[in-house]
Amino acid sequence: MTRLEERYRRVLRLLPASYRAVWEEDMVATFLSSVDTDDPEEAEYIADFGRPSWSEVASIVALAVRLRIGTAGAPPRYAAWSEAIRLSVLAGMLVNAALSAVGVAMTLWLAGMIPLVSAPALAEPPGYPDSWHRVHLFAVLSGLLWLPAFLALVSGRVAAARWLGSAAAASAVVSTIVTALVTHERISGEVCYTLVLNTVLVLALAAWHRGASPVDRRSWLAALGVCVVLVTGYVWLLSRPTPPLPPLDWAGLQCVVVVAAVALHLAGQVSRRRGRFTALKPILTPTLAIIAFAVLGLRLVSLLDYALFGSEGWHPATVMLGIAEAVAIAVAATVLALLSARSLRRLPATAADAAAWSTPTR
């Protein structure tokens, strides 16, 4: 075995073992034939110093991801993770859809176009140029793309959801950069983290395949309504001149919601009661683990922003509450990760499942 073949086989270890058991030799033979040459000296040099190209490595990485989360007929362990990722993506797009809907409603309210409740005049912040209004309007309207993306996803139109989600994520990057250029303000770490999460959401749509479980449209639409009400109440609380309680920032609100969901989930796991959602509980554990780690990252990044740039404009207790929230969400995420690893480890993901992978995906 040449060193080139060793390097290629090392890259192939990224693929599931059951898939490699069937297709590794064919893939190695195909790769070696693609780099074969009639020049003996060049062939010897390639055999000793050659490496798989970056495009080849990228294709194997993409195949490994697709086999684990985006392929019908995958072994049960990968199928479970794929389901958990799909639920996590739905939850993330749900939050973005609710935020965009509330953002448009708030913009119209502040502009005096929703006269149900009196609102202050929509004025540009001090020192901002006249173009700030146009930039702000572009950000709000482009963010609204998350709503049809979410609705398309729960309706089973995955391709439309990918296009709309990609457009929403790209427009968020553009509006963030343009806003920073217009207002000459720094881009916070929390904003950058959110942009990265949006990109991950779009990429994770690869978890949807023909064999994916159908989405309970009615439940997710009801969840959208609840999320809109929650976000509206939060925005209204922050808009009051003298909030009655130390307000949570956005990362803190997500921490509280996720920790509460984790507590209810764990309580339901311990309880012997069997309700209509019992069948979902094994999948909810890794799903909540993914969401909890994502929210933990947002909480830590926002605290870093406060440490570097101060927390002016927030209640003095916000930072201390944020630290407590970070500890709580970290504990919840760790517990869920351990439980997920223990439960999913019992599911098969070995070469014995190779028969289910008998069709090449590459």
Buried (B, 14 or more C-beta within 10 A) or exposed (E): EBEBBEBBBEBBEBBBBBBBBBBBEEBBEEBBEEBEEEEEEEBEEBBEEBEBEEEBBEEBEEBBBBBBBBBEBBBBBBBBBBBBBBBBBBBBBBBBBBBBBBBBBBBBBBEEEEEEEEBEEBEEEEEBEEEBBEBBBBBBBBBBBBBBBBBBBBBEBBEBBBBBBBBBBBBBEEBBEBBBEBBEEEEBBBBBBBBEBBBBBBBBBBBBBEEBEEBEEEEBBEBBEEBBEBBBEBBEBBEEEEEEEEBBBBBBBBBBBBBEBBEEBBEBEEEEEEEEEEEBBBBBBBBBBBBBBBBBBBBBBBBBBBEEEEBEEBBEEBBEBBEEBBEBBBBBBBBBBEBBEEBBEEBEBEBEBBEBBEEEBB
